[in-house]
Amino acid sequence: MNPSSPLSRRHFFSLGSAGAVAASLAQAPSLTQAADAAAVASTGKTILPAPSGRRVLLSCKLGMIAKKAGDRDLTLVERLKMAGEAGFDGVDFDEAGRFTTDEARDAVKESGVFAHNAINHDHWKVRLTDPDAKVREQARANMDHCLRVSHAAGGSGILIVVGKGSDGPAEEIEERCRQEIKKSIPLAASLGQRILFENVWNQMMYDHDAGPEQTADRFVKFVDSFNSPWVGMYYDIGNHWKYGQPAAWVKAFGFRAVKLDIKGFSRKQGKFVDITSPDDDLPWNEVRDALAEIGFTGWATAEVKGGDVARLTEVRKQMQQALGV
């Protein structure tokens, strides 16, 4: 995608979530627009407006938020409110497979806490790279469900793990997931949602057993192979500090880095740690400079150990320190 084009990442985020949806619907079939309008008219259901006004917005994964208070199970609305109480701008709805579109929309609206994204964790076991076509079909159905959940909640994209390296030769499995994702791009476009790939330890697009100075080139090549503004990266900064320089990866991704996952990692200890803790040797000052250089604007989401409001507040402060926001 050309960063100077009308659908560049900067332009996309300058529109805000509602603007991005409106821009995408302008290109979608008129039947889609009519159906959406009819749904709002008949049910009275609307989405919560997205927060705005800052270059980087902070969120946590829904799965980080405590599910119980003592012996009592917390409702989805109560859990979302906890993220708001901790000072987050929103949440990444990473339990999307458990909820219907109506449940997601209603919980977000009632809680007053924005959901910017959706994830279905079944992507680890029901994979787009699976040799079985029926499994791949289910993986794509799960992805489509997330697209609809994110749209219903007012979000702007979904995170997916594209597969697993052990499913076959690299070129073969990349082509498998590419073909499935291409089938979902029309739905993503009609709903104004981005399909975003997370860099994870799945033995794809990097060498799992090689040294720490690897580049992001294979990820960039994979994203660019779609030639679509609806495909990008949900760049997890902590995940590949073990394998490469995060500032260099940020610059390599450029406009392709639509959203960020934030976690700490210790190269010395070879494990994930609290963000900006004494054990976190990730060069956050270089990351901040790189994000400024590419003009990053969008959502940054914590993916660390969560808990109650006090713990979530601690994580939010760590993110602010790491990102300088």
N, C-alpha and C positions, 0 to 999 in steps of 0.2 A: 504493500500500500504506500503510495506516495504521500509523505507527510504534508505536502502542500495541497493535496487534493481536498475536495469538499468534505470527504468522509475521513479525514485524518484523525488520529487519536486526539490531538489537541482540540480540534473542532468538535469531535464527538463529545468530549467531556465538558467543553464550554457550553454545550447545549443543556447539560444536566440530564438526569434520568428521564424526566418527562419530555424534554426536548429531543432526546435520542429516540425515544419511542415514537414521538410524533414524526420525526424525520424518517424513521424506518417505515412507518405506516403509510407515509405519503408515497412510498414506492411499492407497497403491498397491494394485492388485489382489492378492489372496492368492496367485495363481499366480506373480506376480513374486517375492514373498517366498519361496515354496516353491522356485522355480527357483534363486534366489541361495543359499538354504540347501543345496540339493542340490549346487550347484557347489562350494561350500566343502567339503562332506562328501566328495565324490568325488575332488577334486583336492588337498585339503589346503592350497589357496592362500588366504592371508589378506592383508589390507592392512597397511601400516605405520601405526601410530598417529600422529596429527598432533601437532606440538609445541603447547604451551599455556602459559598463565601470563603472557603479556604482551599489552598492548593492540594493538601493531602487530608483525607478524611480517615478516621481511625475506627476499626471494627474488631470484633472478636468472633470466633466460630461459635455458633449456637451450642455445639457440643462441648465447649469449654464451660458453659454456665451450669451451675449445680442443678441437679434434678430433684433434690430433696431438701427440705428444711426440717431437721430432726427426723421424725418418722413419717412426715407428711410428704407426699409427692407434689411437686410444684407443677402448676399448669404452664402451658406454653406461653401464655400472656405474662404470667409472673416471671418466668425466666427471661423473656425479652426485656421486661422492665428493669431487671437487675443490670443488664448491659447499659441501659440508659442511666441508671443510678451511679454506675461506675464511671460515667463520663464518656462512653463511646458514642460515636456518631451513628452507629448502626451495627448490624450483625451480618455475618455470612451464614445463610440458612443451610448449614451442612448436614441437616437431618431430613433433607427434602423427600427422601424415599418413604418416610413415615407419615407424610401428611398430604392431604388433597390440596388443590389450588385454593379452594374456598377456605380451608382451615388456615392456610398460610396468610392469605389476604386478610381474613378477619382478625387473626392474632396480631398482625402487624398494625392494623388500623386501631384496634382496641388498646394495644400497649403504647402506641405513639412512638415506637422505636423502628426505624427504617431497616429493611432487609435489602442489601444491595446485590446479593448473589445467591446461588443455590448449588448444592452438591449432593450427590447420592454416593455414599461410600461403597456401594456394591461394585463400583468400577474396578476395585481391586480383584474381586473374584469372578464377576461377570464382565468379561473383558472384550474390548473391541478388537483385540489381536488374537482371540481364541481361534484355534483351527476349526472349530465347529460353527458352521454358519448360523445355526439356531441360537447358539450362545451369543454370537455377535449381534444378531437381530434383537435379542433381549437387552443387550448392553445399549444398543441404540434407542430402544424404547425407554430405558431408564434415563438416558440423556435427554430425550424429548420431554419426559415428565419434568425433569429439572428446569428445562427451558420454560415450560408452562408455569411452574411454581414461581420461578423468579419473576416472570412477567406479571403474574397475579399479585405478587407481593410488592411490585413496583421497582424491582431490581433491574440490573442492566447486563447480567451475564451468568454463566455457569462455569465451574471449575471441573475439569475431568482429568483423570489419569488415563492416558491413551492406551495402556496395555502393559505387557510384561515381556522382557527380552527372552525369557525361556520358552515363549510360545513358538519360536521358530527363527530362521535367519532374519537379520535386521531388515533387509530390503523387502522381504516378504511380509513381515508383520507390520511394517510401516505402511505398506500398500493396503493391507487389510483394514487397518483402522482409518486410513485416509478415505477409502471408499465409503465406509459407514458414516463418517463425519460429513462427507459431501452430501449424503442423502438428507442430513438434518439441517444443512445450511439454509435452505428455503424457509423452513419453520423458524429458525433463529432470526432470519432477516425480517419475516413478517411480524415477529413479536418484539423486534428491537433488542435482541439479546446477543451478546458475544459468546462464542464457544472458546474457552480459554484453557490452554494446556499448562498443567503444573509440572515443573521439573522435580522429579522424585527419584528415589533409589530403586528404579524398576528395570535397570540395565538396558535402557533405551536412550539413544542420542548422546551417550557418554560412555566411557570405558570404566566399568565398575571396579576393575582391579588395577587401574593405572594410577599414576601419580596425581599430584594436586594442581598442576598448572594446565588443566584442560580448558578449551575455549567453548563458547556457546554456539559455535558455527553450525553444528548438526541440528540444534533446536531451531535456529534461524532458518536454515534450509527447509526444515519440515513445515514451519509456519508459512513460509513464502510459497511452498508448493501448492497451496490452496488458492493463492491469488485472490483472496477475499477479504473485505474489510470486516467480516463477521468472525474472523478467526484470529487469535492472538495468544499471548502468554500471560499466565497468572504466575509471575516469577517469584519463587520461594527463595529469598535471599540466603537464609540459613542452610537450606538443604544441600547446596552445592559449594559451600565454602570449603568443604573437604576436598573438592575436585578442581576448583578454579577461583579466580579473583572476582569477587562480586561486582566491583566497580567496572571492571572490563566487561563483564556479562551485561550489566545495565546498559553500557554504551553500545554493545553489540545488538541488544534487543531494540533499543531506541523506542520508536512508536509502537513496536510490537508488545512491549510490556504494558499491558492495560491495567492490571491490578497486581498487588504485591502481597505475599505472605511473609510474615516477620517472625523469626525465632532466633535464638542465640545458639552458637555452636562453638565448641572448643576444639581446635585442631590438635592442641597439645594432648588433651584427654581423649579425643576421638568420640565425643558424645555431645548431645544437645544440652544446653544449659539455659538459665534465665537470660533474657535480653539485657545487655549491658552489665551483666553481673561481672565480678572480678574474673570469673573463669571464661567469660565470653571474649575470645580474641578476634572476633570478626571486625574488620576495619570500618566501623560505622562512619567515621569522618570521610573516608573515600567514597562510601556509598552515597552519603549526602551530596557530595560534590558531583558525583555521576548523575544522580537523579535531577539535580539542578541543571546540569549540562544538557540533558535530553528534554528538559522541560516537563518532567513527569507531573501529571495532575490526575488524581483518582484515589482509589481506595487502597489502604494498607490494612491487612488483617492479621491479628495475632493468631498463631497456631502453637500454643504452649499449654502447659498444665494450667487448668482454670480452677474454678471453685466459687466461693461466695462473692458478695459485692466487694469486700475488702481485698480479696485476691485479685479480682478483675480490675480494681482501681490501681493496684500495684503494677499489673501488666500494662495498663494504659499509660501510666507514667513512664515505664521503661521504654515503651514505644516512642513516646514524645522525646525522650532523651536520645534514643537511637537515631530518629529521623529529624530531630531539630525542629519540631513543630509544636 
